[in-house]
């Protein structure tokens, strides 16, 4: 999908191991959640995890951002409980 609306959500963690754990938690959702109006890409570089969200329209972009921020937050909360 080449979408006219896009954003990048980047989070930096205190260690590469924590970033890797966040990435592993979110990665299975990438293919499961995509729809006709939004797509997402996930990447990690050391301590940073980046989610790129693209959408056909602004409403879909907002919904995609909310979904991915929620999933990232759940992964962070789950890791915090195991620290």
ABEGO torsion letter per residue (X at the ends): XBBABBBBBBBBBABAAAAAAAAAAAAAAAAAABBAABBBBBBBBEABBBBBBBBABAAAAAAAAAAAAAAAAAAAAAAAAAX
